[in-house]
Amino acid sequence: MWIQLVVDMLGLGTFYALLTLGIALLFGILGLMNFAYGEIIMSAAIVLLIFRESPWWISWPLAILVGIVISVLTERVAFRKLRNADPVTLMIASFAVSSALQAIARMTALPKVQGVPPQPFLQHSVEIFGARISMLQILTLVLSAAMIALLAVTMQRTSLGMQLRAAAEDFEMAKVLGVKGSFVIMSAFAISGAIAAISAIVLVAKQGAVGAEMGLQPLLIGVVGAVIGGMRSLKGAALGGLLLGMATVLLETFLPTYLIAFRDAFLYAAVIGILVIRPQGLLSGVKVRVS
């Protein structure tokens, strides 16, 4: 039981952490709360729907590619001209992009929710110290952890990561010091799109369905997790998402049956309590060292 509980907590926690990073990355650099993030997830999920009969090594890379392309296109079409706009204008623009992508999905690929059969290998399970762990749980943990680790290495060990961190600290000063603003912003959107696509793969594997509004719940989770940890701290955002996912599993496991329906009420009451004590987030005061 305890092994199963730990796997469940880490699996959902790392998945939620992944969702928060896609939100926090753009907010840290542009101050953009990207409400179209859920629709990027939905766009990648449509690819999984279209190629549902194909093996994973075809459908998953295509979904990641589409997530990156759609995310970069939203930057080019909607946000590039608004870089110097105030946060409210950026927020309204992101709402417009979100509504447009949902409308396009309803008119074309998703007039209604459609089922996606799981990849055959995800129907198996393995036994670990007497606990049966599904391949879906292992997939969730491995994909989420691998993407978080890759992002961490990129941010800490590469020239692009240094430019992204510099832009997050002070975008105007970073440009004065030679950071290419357009390249950094496009890269941030591309990374956010890749994170959204990985999230879509995990989400579709869990739910087995694709719908035009499927991005709303992961968007909410990403925003709440990022706010808990600190919107301008990637480490804080990841921590917030991890804690949110682990708390969700603990409540599902230990709440009495008659209170399960109120799980989210307990969860978000705890979130409010954290924000009352530390409204800036758990790690918002932590500065990222650039040099």
Backbone bond lengths (Angstrom), bond angles and torsions (degrees), N, CA, C in turn:
res aa  C-N    CA-C-N  psi(-1)  N-CA   C-N-CA  omega(-1)  CA-C   N-CA-C  phi
1 M - - - 1.466 - - 1.526 110.75 -
2 W 1.341 116.88 -44.07 1.458 119.41 -176.65 1.519 112.11 -69.84
3 I 1.323 116.43 -35.65 1.466 119.44 176.52 1.520 109.73 -63.88
4 Q 1.346 115.62 -44.66 1.457 120.10 178.36 1.528 110.80 -60.57
5 L 1.326 116.34 -41.85 1.463 121.08 -179.93 1.524 111.41 -63.37
6 V 1.326 117.07 -43.65 1.464 121.01 -179.87 1.525 110.64 -63.97
7 V 1.340 116.61 -43.58 1.466 120.41 178.90 1.523 110.51 -62.62
8 D 1.340 116.52 -43.38 1.469 120.23 178.72 1.526 111.17 -62.06
9 M 1.326 116.46 -43.80 1.468 120.44 -178.95 1.523 111.63 -64.73
10 L 1.330 116.14 -45.11 1.462 119.01 -179.57 1.525 111.29 -68.88
11 G 1.335 116.93 -38.50 1.461 120.28 -179.53 1.517 111.83 -63.01
12 L 1.344 116.93 -52.78 1.462 119.43 -179.27 1.525 110.93 -70.25
13 G 1.338 117.17 -35.90 1.462 120.37 179.58 1.515 112.54 -63.00
14 T 1.328 117.93 -45.61 1.466 120.08 179.23 1.526 111.28 -68.56
15 F 1.336 117.12 -33.06 1.459 119.70 176.94 1.528 110.87 -65.65
16 Y 1.320 117.29 -43.94 1.457 120.83 177.38 1.532 110.81 -65.30
17 A 1.339 116.30 -37.85 1.464 119.68 177.25 1.526 110.65 -61.44
18 L 1.334 116.02 -39.64 1.466 120.44 177.64 1.523 110.77 -61.48
19 L 1.338 117.00 -43.51 1.462 120.87 179.37 1.534 111.13 -61.04
20 T 1.320 116.71 -41.52 1.464 119.62 -177.51 1.527 112.00 -67.63
21 L 1.336 117.22 -33.15 1.462 119.97 -178.41 1.525 111.38 -65.28
22 G 1.336 117.11 -36.94 1.454 119.86 178.00 1.517 112.77 -63.28
23 I 1.338 116.03 -31.55 1.459 121.11 177.27 1.526 110.97 -78.31
24 A 1.338 116.24 -48.33 1.468 121.39 -172.50 1.525 112.43 -68.65
25 L 1.335 118.01 -30.39 1.460 120.67 -177.33 1.526 110.88 -61.09
26 L 1.334 117.03 -47.88 1.465 120.34 -178.90 1.525 111.19 -72.79
27 F 1.327 117.44 -35.53 1.455 118.95 179.40 1.525 110.91 -66.80
28 G 1.323 116.41 -37.95 1.457 119.49 -178.81 1.516 112.84 -64.85
29 I 1.337 117.40 -32.99 1.469 120.68 -176.52 1.526 112.30 -92.10
30 L 1.343 116.27 -45.96 1.464 120.57 -174.09 1.514 114.30 -105.48
31 G 1.330 117.20 -11.26 1.456 119.15 -170.56 1.517 110.81 70.34
32 L 1.343 117.11 23.51 1.459 122.67 -175.79 1.521 110.61 -98.98
33 M 1.328 116.73 116.48 1.457 121.74 169.21 1.531 106.56 -85.60
34 N 1.314 116.71 97.09 1.460 121.76 -169.35 1.529 110.93 -83.54
35 F 1.337 115.89 93.94 1.461 120.05 179.96 1.526 111.97 -75.35
36 A 1.322 117.79 -4.90 1.465 120.78 173.60 1.526 112.14 -85.26
37 Y 1.332 117.02 -1.13 1.469 121.46 -178.91 1.533 111.51 -58.09
38 G 1.332 116.13 -39.93 1.468 119.43 178.44 1.512 112.63 -63.32
39 E 1.327 116.24 -34.01 1.472 119.33 179.48 1.531 111.83 -75.76
40 I 1.327 118.01 -24.47 1.466 119.62 171.71 1.525 109.02 -65.87
41 I 1.335 116.31 -41.33 1.461 120.74 175.14 1.526 109.87 -60.16
42 M 1.334 116.56 -45.14 1.457 120.61 179.41 1.527 112.02 -62.62
43 S 1.332 117.86 -38.69 1.468 121.42 179.78 1.524 111.18 -63.18
44 A 1.337 116.27 -43.22 1.465 119.81 177.11 1.525 110.68 -65.62
45 A 1.337 116.52 -35.51 1.469 119.96 179.34 1.533 111.40 -66.33
46 I 1.335 116.64 -32.84 1.468 119.39 177.46 1.529 110.70 -61.58
47 V 1.335 116.26 -38.50 1.468 119.51 177.18 1.529 110.10 -61.46
48 L 1.325 116.70 -41.35 1.469 119.98 177.58 1.526 110.93 -63.73
49 L 1.337 116.43 -33.78 1.463 120.59 176.56 1.523 111.22 -68.13
50 I 1.325 116.29 -45.80 1.465 120.44 -178.42 1.526 111.17 -63.31
51 F 1.334 116.10 -39.61 1.465 120.64 -177.84 1.537 111.32 -103.72
52 R 1.322 116.49 35.48 1.468 120.06 -175.44 1.522 113.39 -66.54
53 E 1.321 117.12 -21.32 1.468 119.71 178.25 1.525 112.22 -91.99
54 S 1.311 117.16 -4.11 1.467 120.93 -178.85 1.522 110.27 -87.95
55 P 1.336 117.48 156.32 1.474 119.92 175.46 1.519 110.89 -65.35
56 W 1.329 115.71 158.93 1.459 120.99 -174.71 1.523 112.55 -61.69
57 W 1.337 117.48 -32.61 1.460 119.23 -176.53 1.528 112.11 -72.88
58 I 1.345 117.39 -4.25 1.468 121.64 171.00 1.529 110.52 -102.24
59 S 1.333 116.26 -50.42 1.463 120.21 -173.49 1.531 112.80 -70.80
60 W 1.319 118.42 -38.98 1.464 120.04 -176.48 1.532 112.76 -68.14
61 P 1.340 119.99 -48.38 1.475 118.48 176.14 1.525 112.89 -60.37
62 L 1.341 116.76 -36.48 1.466 119.29 178.21 1.531 110.61 -65.05
63 A 1.328 116.95 -40.10 1.464 120.54 178.10 1.528 110.86 -62.87
64 I 1.330 117.12 -41.66 1.464 120.79 178.80 1.524 110.41 -64.40
65 L 1.335 116.32 -42.66 1.466 120.49 178.84 1.523 111.11 -61.11
66 V 1.329 116.85 -45.08 1.469 120.34 -179.80 1.524 110.55 -65.69
67 G 1.337 117.82 -40.20 1.462 120.07 177.19 1.512 112.06 -58.53
68 I 1.329 116.42 -43.23 1.469 120.81 179.19 1.532 110.52 -65.63
69 V 1.331 116.70 -46.29 1.470 121.04 -177.39 1.527 111.16 -63.11
70 I 1.338 117.26 -46.45 1.464 120.06 -179.67 1.525 110.91 -62.90
71 S 1.327 116.48 -41.59 1.465 120.15 -179.87 1.527 111.27 -63.41
72 V 1.331 117.01 -45.13 1.463 120.52 179.06 1.531 110.77 -65.45
73 L 1.336 117.12 -37.85 1.467 120.20 178.42 1.526 111.46 -63.53
74 T 1.325 117.15 -38.77 1.468 118.64 178.08 1.527 110.84 -62.87
75 E 1.332 115.78 -35.93 1.467 118.54 177.08 1.523 110.89 -66.84
76 R 1.313 116.56 -43.82 1.469 120.30 -177.71 1.524 111.66 -66.95
77 V 1.333 116.64 -42.49 1.459 120.73 -172.70 1.528 112.04 -84.45
78 A 1.332 117.57 -43.93 1.461 120.26 -169.24 1.529 114.71 -103.74
79 F 1.333 117.92 -36.52 1.463 119.35 -168.09 1.531 114.60 -105.81
80 R 1.325 118.15 -19.60 1.462 119.55 -175.97 1.528 111.93 -61.29
81 K 1.322 116.64 -40.58 1.464 120.20 -178.93 1.528 112.30 -76.49
82 L 1.337 116.64 -8.08 1.456 120.02 -174.82 1.530 112.49 -112.30
83 R 1.322 117.10 19.01 1.463 119.55 -175.07 1.524 112.98 -59.67
84 N 1.299 117.07 -34.63 1.464 119.94 -177.79 1.524 112.48 -96.94
85 A 1.343 115.28 10.43 1.463 119.02 -179.41 1.526 110.20 -77.28
86 D 1.328 116.09 163.20 1.457 120.21 178.67 1.528 109.75 -74.65
87 P 1.345 118.71 161.56 1.465 122.22 -176.36 1.522 114.37 -57.24
88 V 1.351 117.66 -34.24 1.461 120.24 -179.83 1.530 110.43 -64.83
89 T 1.323 116.99 -42.63 1.468 121.10 178.40 1.520 110.59 -62.45
90 L 1.338 116.87 -43.71 1.466 120.43 177.60 1.524 111.39 -61.48
91 M 1.326 116.52 -40.37 1.456 120.31 179.88 1.526 111.27 -64.06
92 I 1.343 116.33 -43.96 1.465 120.30 178.74 1.528 110.08 -63.26
93 A 1.326 116.85 -40.14 1.470 120.32 178.17 1.521 110.97 -62.11
94 S 1.334 116.94 -40.05 1.464 119.33 179.69 1.520 110.90 -67.59
95 F 1.345 117.86 -35.69 1.459 120.80 174.15 1.532 110.49 -61.81
96 A 1.324 116.44 -41.52 1.467 120.68 -179.76 1.531 110.70 -63.72
97 V 1.327 116.66 -44.15 1.468 120.42 178.05 1.523 110.21 -62.00
98 S 1.339 116.74 -42.73 1.455 121.30 179.16 1.524 111.20 -59.78
99 S 1.336 116.63 -47.52 1.472 120.77 -179.69 1.520 111.40 -64.15
100 A 1.342 116.86 -39.33 1.467 120.58 -179.57 1.533 110.93 -64.27
101 L 1.330 116.52 -45.05 1.465 119.71 -179.72 1.527 111.33 -65.41
102 Q 1.330 116.81 -38.53 1.465 119.42 176.94 1.515 111.08 -64.05
103 A 1.347 117.29 -42.64 1.461 121.45 -179.98 1.520 111.20 -62.86
104 I 1.333 116.29 -42.30 1.469 120.19 178.56 1.524 110.33 -62.93
105 A 1.325 117.24 -41.00 1.459 121.28 179.50 1.520 111.16 -63.42
106 R 1.330 117.13 -42.45 1.468 120.34 -179.58 1.524 111.61 -66.77
107 M 1.333 116.60 -35.63 1.464 119.84 -177.47 1.516 112.65 -77.56
108 T 1.326 116.99 -20.92 1.467 119.48 -174.22 1.524 112.22 -116.87
109 A 1.321 116.20 -80.74 1.465 119.27 -168.78 1.520 114.45 -87.59
110 L 1.337 118.64 -25.59 1.462 119.75 -169.59 1.530 112.74 -129.85
111 P 1.343 118.00 66.07 1.467 118.01 173.20 1.529 111.67 -67.18
112 K 1.330 116.67 -21.49 1.462 121.41 175.90 1.530 108.81 -152.43
113 V 1.319 115.88 167.15 1.462 120.61 179.43 1.532 109.48 -64.86
114 Q 1.324 116.43 134.87 1.461 121.44 -178.43 1.521 110.18 -126.68
115 G 1.331 115.46 144.28 1.453 121.44 -178.23 1.519 112.43 -82.01
116 V 1.324 114.94 147.77 1.460 122.10 176.25 1.528 107.86 -126.53
117 P 1.340 117.91 114.40 1.469 118.78 -179.89 1.516 111.05 -64.96
118 P 1.338 117.84 144.56 1.464 120.05 -179.32 1.517 111.83 -70.31
119 Q 1.308 115.98 152.93 1.463 120.04 172.85 1.533 108.49 -60.89
120 P 1.327 117.72 139.70 1.471 120.21 -173.65 1.525 114.34 -53.26
121 F 1.316 118.45 -39.68 1.462 119.53 -175.78 1.527 112.24 -69.22
122 L 1.343 117.92 -18.86 1.457 120.37 179.91 1.525 112.37 -76.89
123 Q 1.314 118.21 -8.66 1.456 121.54 -179.95 1.532 112.34 -85.37
124 H 1.309 117.11 -4.21 1.462 121.02 -179.96 1.523 110.32 -93.25
125 S 1.304 115.57 170.30 1.459 121.80 176.57 1.519 108.71 -145.18
126 V 1.323 115.48 161.73 1.456 120.96 178.53 1.524 108.54 -126.14
127 E 1.319 115.61 156.26 1.460 120.70 179.91 1.528 108.96 -104.84
128 I 1.329 115.65 125.17 1.465 121.77 -179.68 1.521 108.12 -125.94
129 F 1.321 116.54 110.44 1.464 122.14 179.83 1.527 111.76 51.79
130 G 1.327 115.75 42.50 1.457 120.73 176.40 1.517 114.55 87.83
131 A 1.325 118.74 -9.16 1.469 121.79 178.87 1.522 109.53 -102.17
132 R 1.315 116.42 135.41 1.462 121.25 178.73 1.525 109.21 -91.14
133 I 1.331 115.39 115.79 1.460 122.53 -178.33 1.521 108.39 -108.80
134 S 1.331 116.87 125.02 1.462 120.27 -178.93 1.522 110.69 -73.91
135 M 1.321 115.21 153.70 1.463 120.10 176.63 1.525 111.03 -64.55
136 L 1.341 116.86 -27.25 1.465 120.10 176.86 1.527 110.53 -64.78
137 Q 1.328 117.23 -41.39 1.462 120.24 177.16 1.526 111.05 -64.32
138 I 1.320 116.07 -41.59 1.464 120.30 178.36 1.524 110.37 -64.87
139 L 1.343 116.57 -42.39 1.467 120.69 177.98 1.526 110.96 -59.56
140 T 1.337 116.61 -46.17 1.463 120.70 -179.70 1.516 110.94 -58.39
141 L 1.330 116.25 -46.36 1.464 120.70 -178.29 1.525 111.32 -66.93
142 V 1.327 117.09 -45.51 1.462 121.02 -175.13 1.531 111.24 -68.26
143 L 1.340 117.55 -48.16 1.463 120.43 -178.11 1.531 111.04 -64.10
144 S 1.326 116.23 -45.62 1.463 119.57 -177.99 1.526 110.95 -65.25
145 A 1.341 116.00 -47.54 1.468 119.59 -179.14 1.521 111.24 -64.26
146 A 1.344 117.25 -39.23 1.458 120.50 -179.28 1.524 111.25 -65.17
147 M 1.344 116.98 -40.90 1.463 119.81 179.75 1.521 111.19 -68.01
148 I 1.329 117.36 -39.30 1.465 120.84 177.58 1.529 110.38 -64.13
149 A 1.340 116.29 -43.31 1.462 120.39 179.47 1.523 111.03 -64.29
150 L 1.346 116.65 -41.16 1.462 120.47 178.81 1.524 111.13 -63.37
151 L 1.320 116.51 -40.77 1.461 120.24 177.91 1.520 110.61 -64.99
152 A 1.335 116.46 -40.90 1.468 120.16 179.65 1.525 111.14 -62.82
153 V 1.328 116.68 -43.39 1.462 120.37 178.52 1.528 110.41 -64.40
154 T 1.332 116.35 -42.57 1.461 120.37 179.02 1.526 111.15 -60.40
155 M 1.325 116.43 -43.53 1.459 120.04 -177.30 1.521 112.40 -70.27
156 Q 1.325 117.87 -32.45 1.460 121.00 -173.25 1.530 114.02 -96.96
157 R 1.338 117.60 -26.09 1.461 120.08 -168.49 1.517 115.17 -116.69
158 T 1.311 118.71 -3.52 1.459 120.20 -175.27 1.526 110.95 -119.84
159 S 1.337 114.42 160.45 1.460 120.22 176.65 1.524 111.22 -63.09
160 L 1.348 116.69 -39.47 1.464 120.31 177.62 1.524 110.41 -60.76
161 G 1.330 116.23 -43.09 1.456 119.65 179.70 1.518 112.02 -61.67
162 M 1.333 116.31 -40.24 1.468 119.87 178.05 1.526 110.69 -62.88
163 Q 1.338 116.69 -41.47 1.461 119.80 179.12 1.525 111.39 -66.68
164 L 1.335 116.75 -38.42 1.459 120.09 177.91 1.523 111.25 -64.61
165 R 1.321 116.68 -42.04 1.464 119.95 179.62 1.534 111.16 -67.82
166 A 1.332 116.45 -38.68 1.463 119.94 177.25 1.525 110.70 -63.71
167 A 1.336 116.42 -42.35 1.460 120.39 179.54 1.521 110.95 -65.49
168 A 1.328 117.01 -35.58 1.461 119.98 178.58 1.523 111.52 -68.16
169 E 1.330 117.51 -32.40 1.464 120.92 178.84 1.523 111.27 -72.34
170 D 1.328 117.05 -50.53 1.471 121.38 -178.55 1.520 107.08 -159.16
171 F 1.333 116.33 98.76 1.459 120.57 -171.68 1.525 111.59 -63.99
172 E 1.309 117.97 -43.50 1.467 120.74 -177.48 1.528 110.80 -66.77
173 M 1.318 117.29 -42.76 1.459 119.88 178.46 1.525 110.76 -65.49
174 A 1.342 117.24 -37.19 1.465 120.59 178.62 1.523 110.89 -61.45
175 K 1.339 117.05 -38.95 1.459 119.97 178.03 1.522 111.14 -66.35
176 V 1.325 116.59 -38.87 1.465 120.41 178.03 1.527 110.59 -61.94
177 L 1.328 116.69 -34.85 1.461 122.03 -177.96 1.534 113.22 -84.52
178 G 1.322 117.23 4.97 1.456 119.72 173.45 1.509 116.23 108.32
179 V 1.326 118.26 -0.39 1.459 120.29 177.10 1.523 109.41 -71.77
180 K 1.327 116.77 130.91 1.462 121.42 -179.52 1.525 108.84 -80.38
181 G 1.333 115.58 106.29 1.457 120.62 -173.80 1.516 113.63 -59.25
182 S 1.330 117.82 -46.97 1.465 120.84 -177.71 1.518 111.52 -63.06
183 F 1.327 116.65 -41.72 1.461 120.61 -179.99 1.523 111.17 -65.25
184 V 1.324 116.92 -42.89 1.464 121.11 -179.18 1.525 110.79 -64.09
185 I 1.326 116.97 -44.71 1.459 120.38 -179.01 1.525 110.81 -66.20
186 M 1.327 117.29 -43.82 1.461 120.00 177.59 1.525 110.84 -61.52
187 S 1.332 117.22 -39.67 1.462 121.23 178.49 1.520 111.02 -64.22
188 A 1.339 116.42 -40.90 1.466 120.31 178.86 1.527 110.63 -62.70
189 F 1.324 117.17 -42.26 1.463 120.13 177.18 1.529 110.87 -65.51
190 A 1.322 118.01 -39.44 1.464 121.09 178.60 1.525 111.15 -63.08
191 I 1.335 116.68 -44.06 1.460 120.22 178.52 1.527 110.58 -64.44
192 S 1.334 115.89 -42.57 1.458 120.10 177.34 1.531 110.80 -60.40
193 G 1.338 116.89 -40.10 1.464 120.53 177.59 1.513 112.62 -64.44
194 A 1.339 117.00 -39.80 1.459 120.61 177.22 1.525 111.16 -64.15
195 I 1.339 116.56 -41.75 1.461 120.80 177.55 1.531 110.23 -62.36
196 A 1.329 116.76 -42.76 1.461 120.72 178.61 1.524 111.08 -61.95
197 A 1.338 117.42 -39.85 1.459 120.88 -179.29 1.532 111.60 -67.72
198 I 1.340 117.21 -42.34 1.462 120.35 175.45 1.526 110.01 -60.61
199 S 1.339 115.76 -41.09 1.468 120.05 177.28 1.526 110.78 -61.69
200 A 1.339 116.92 -38.73 1.461 120.69 178.81 1.522 111.22 -63.79
201 I 1.323 117.38 -40.46 1.471 120.86 178.76 1.518 110.24 -59.52
202 V 1.341 116.35 -46.90 1.465 120.49 179.99 1.532 110.03 -66.19
203 L 1.315 117.22 -43.18 1.459 121.65 -176.14 1.530 111.57 -64.97
204 V 1.329 116.70 -44.50 1.465 120.01 179.44 1.525 110.42 -66.55
205 A 1.328 117.38 -37.42 1.461 120.15 176.81 1.526 111.34 -63.54
206 K 1.334 116.93 -35.55 1.463 121.33 179.65 1.524 111.59 -74.60
207 Q 1.342 116.82 -47.59 1.458 121.23 -171.78 1.521 113.16 -87.62
208 G 1.343 116.28 -31.48 1.454 119.63 -177.77 1.510 113.60 70.79
209 A 1.328 117.43 20.15 1.465 120.73 -178.33 1.519 109.80 -150.96
210 V 1.339 114.86 155.06 1.459 122.14 178.80 1.520 108.34 -130.60
211 G 1.334 116.72 131.42 1.449 121.52 178.68 1.512 110.69 -142.85
212 A 1.328 116.51 163.14 1.470 120.95 -176.53 1.519 112.21 -65.99
213 E 1.323 118.80 -24.30 1.456 122.01 -177.62 1.529 112.50 -106.38
214 M 1.313 117.28 15.20 1.461 119.95 -175.35 1.533 112.86 -68.89
215 G 1.329 117.93 -17.27 1.454 120.11 -178.14 1.515 114.57 -81.84
216 L 1.342 117.97 -9.23 1.466 120.26 -175.52 1.528 112.02 -66.07
217 Q 1.340 117.61 -47.09 1.458 120.55 -177.82 1.532 112.40 -64.55
218 P 1.352 119.51 -48.88 1.470 117.93 177.13 1.528 113.32 -62.89
219 L 1.340 118.11 -31.28 1.468 120.38 175.03 1.518 110.39 -62.83
220 L 1.328 116.83 -45.92 1.466 121.09 179.48 1.522 110.63 -61.34
221 I 1.324 116.69 -44.02 1.463 120.61 179.12 1.525 110.48 -61.82
222 G 1.325 116.35 -44.13 1.459 120.51 -179.37 1.517 112.16 -62.42
223 V 1.337 116.92 -42.77 1.461 120.54 -179.34 1.524 110.44 -67.18
224 V 1.333 117.38 -46.13 1.464 120.66 -178.34 1.526 110.60 -63.77
225 G 1.337 117.08 -44.74 1.459 119.98 179.12 1.513 112.06 -61.99
226 A 1.338 116.55 -40.95 1.464 120.10 179.61 1.523 111.60 -67.26
227 V 1.323 117.07 -37.96 1.463 120.45 178.73 1.523 110.26 -66.13
228 I 1.335 117.37 -40.39 1.470 120.50 178.91 1.528 110.48 -60.33
229 G 1.328 116.25 -47.06 1.455 119.85 -175.19 1.513 114.19 -79.78
230 G 1.338 116.73 -28.95 1.460 120.85 -175.56 1.511 109.53 122.87
231 M 1.337 116.94 113.42 1.456 121.30 -171.61 1.524 113.10 -62.90
232 R 1.314 118.39 -29.46 1.470 120.98 -176.17 1.522 112.43 -99.34
233 S 1.310 117.70 14.71 1.463 121.58 177.98 1.518 108.78 -127.30
234 L 1.339 117.04 116.12 1.461 119.62 178.74 1.521 111.22 -64.37
235 K 1.336 116.29 -39.23 1.466 119.11 177.13 1.522 110.39 -63.76
236 G 1.315 115.86 -41.73 1.449 119.72 179.02 1.518 111.82 -64.96
237 A 1.343 117.22 -41.99 1.459 120.91 179.16 1.523 110.97 -61.64
238 A 1.335 116.35 -44.17 1.457 120.14 178.39 1.526 110.94 -62.49
239 L 1.332 116.54 -41.70 1.463 120.38 177.82 1.519 111.14 -63.23
240 G 1.342 116.66 -42.84 1.460 120.26 178.99 1.516 112.14 -61.08
241 G 1.335 117.14 -44.51 1.455 120.48 177.73 1.519 112.52 -63.93
242 L 1.342 116.22 -41.84 1.465 120.88 178.71 1.525 110.73 -60.25
243 L 1.336 116.78 -47.69 1.464 120.62 -179.54 1.525 111.37 -64.33
244 L 1.331 117.00 -38.18 1.463 120.93 179.98 1.526 110.53 -63.84
245 G 1.339 117.06 -44.54 1.456 120.44 179.31 1.517 112.69 -66.36
246 M 1.320 117.06 -42.77 1.459 120.65 -179.75 1.522 111.12 -65.64
247 A 1.334 116.74 -39.51 1.462 120.04 178.02 1.523 111.21 -64.92
248 T 1.341 117.10 -37.00 1.460 121.13 178.24 1.524 110.90 -60.43
249 V 1.337 116.63 -45.61 1.467 120.69 -179.97 1.529 110.75 -65.63
250 L 1.328 117.31 -41.85 1.466 120.47 179.51 1.523 111.12 -61.53
251 L 1.325 117.09 -42.34 1.460 119.79 178.95 1.522 111.25 -65.73
252 E 1.332 117.49 -41.64 1.463 120.21 178.35 1.525 111.71 -62.95
253 T 1.325 116.76 -31.64 1.456 120.96 -175.85 1.524 112.76 -81.63
254 F 1.328 116.57 -41.55 1.465 119.63 -168.83 1.524 114.84 -107.16
255 L 1.327 118.39 -10.91 1.462 118.49 175.85 1.530 110.16 -69.16
256 P 1.326 117.68 141.45 1.472 119.24 173.23 1.524 111.05 -59.68
257 T 1.322 115.74 154.53 1.464 120.47 -174.92 1.529 111.93 -56.02
258 Y 1.318 116.92 -40.18 1.462 119.72 -176.08 1.528 112.66 -72.55
259 L 1.348 117.61 -8.69 1.463 120.92 179.11 1.533 112.85 -108.35
260 I 1.322 117.36 -3.01 1.466 120.47 -178.23 1.526 111.40 -57.33
261 A 1.333 116.10 -37.02 1.470 119.30 -178.59 1.527 111.94 -63.24
262 F 1.347 116.99 -19.33 1.462 121.00 -178.64 1.532 111.52 -102.05
263 R 1.323 116.47 19.74 1.466 120.40 -177.51 1.524 111.54 -55.70
264 D 1.329 116.68 -49.74 1.466 119.82 -176.94 1.528 111.57 -64.08
265 A 1.337 116.68 -31.79 1.460 119.44 178.02 1.529 110.30 -63.78
266 F 1.327 116.71 -45.02 1.462 120.44 177.29 1.532 110.43 -63.66
267 L 1.334 115.43 -42.53 1.464 120.24 -176.45 1.517 111.49 -62.54
268 Y 1.334 116.55 -49.19 1.465 118.95 -175.87 1.521 111.85 -77.82
269 A 1.326 117.78 -21.28 1.466 119.42 170.51 1.526 109.80 -64.79
270 A 1.342 116.29 -40.28 1.463 119.89 176.34 1.525 110.76 -65.39
271 V 1.337 117.36 -38.18 1.468 121.01 177.30 1.526 110.28 -61.13
272 I 1.338 116.91 -44.26 1.465 120.55 178.38 1.521 110.28 -61.07
273 G 1.341 116.60 -41.01 1.454 120.18 178.50 1.519 112.19 -60.47
274 I 1.330 116.84 -42.41 1.467 120.89 178.45 1.527 110.50 -62.42
275 L 1.338 116.25 -43.89 1.469 119.96 -177.14 1.525 111.89 -70.94
276 V 1.334 117.74 -29.14 1.462 119.78 175.73 1.528 109.85 -65.49
277 I 1.347 115.58 -40.35 1.461 120.38 -179.06 1.534 110.91 -75.46
278 R 1.333 115.76 -41.03 1.477 119.80 -177.34 1.533 108.66 -137.99
279 P 1.311 118.00 79.98 1.470 121.15 -174.22 1.519 114.21 -64.17
280 Q 1.324 118.42 -22.60 1.459 120.70 -179.70 1.524 112.67 -82.13
281 G 1.323 118.10 -3.49 1.462 121.28 -178.84 1.512 111.72 99.92
282 L 1.321 115.79 161.32 1.462 120.69 -172.99 1.522 112.80 -65.25
283 L 1.345 117.58 -40.94 1.456 120.47 -175.50 1.521 112.42 -122.41
284 S 1.300 117.20 22.44 1.469 119.02 -176.24 1.515 112.91 -65.59
285 G 1.332 116.30 -23.33 1.453 118.78 -179.40 1.504 113.96 -85.02
286 V 1.344 117.28 -3.32 1.467 120.88 -178.88 1.515 109.44 -80.88
287 K 1.294 118.75 122.92 1.462 123.12 179.05 1.523 110.34 -88.75
288 V 1.321 115.53 141.09 1.469 120.36 177.11 1.508 108.84 -90.09
289 R 1.291 116.29 126.63 1.459 120.66 -179.60 1.522 109.36 -78.50
290 V 1.306 116.73 127.03 1.461 121.42 -175.13 1.519 111.41 -87.62
291 S 1.305 118.93 -39.54 1.460 120.98 -175.10 1.502 111.28 -97.08
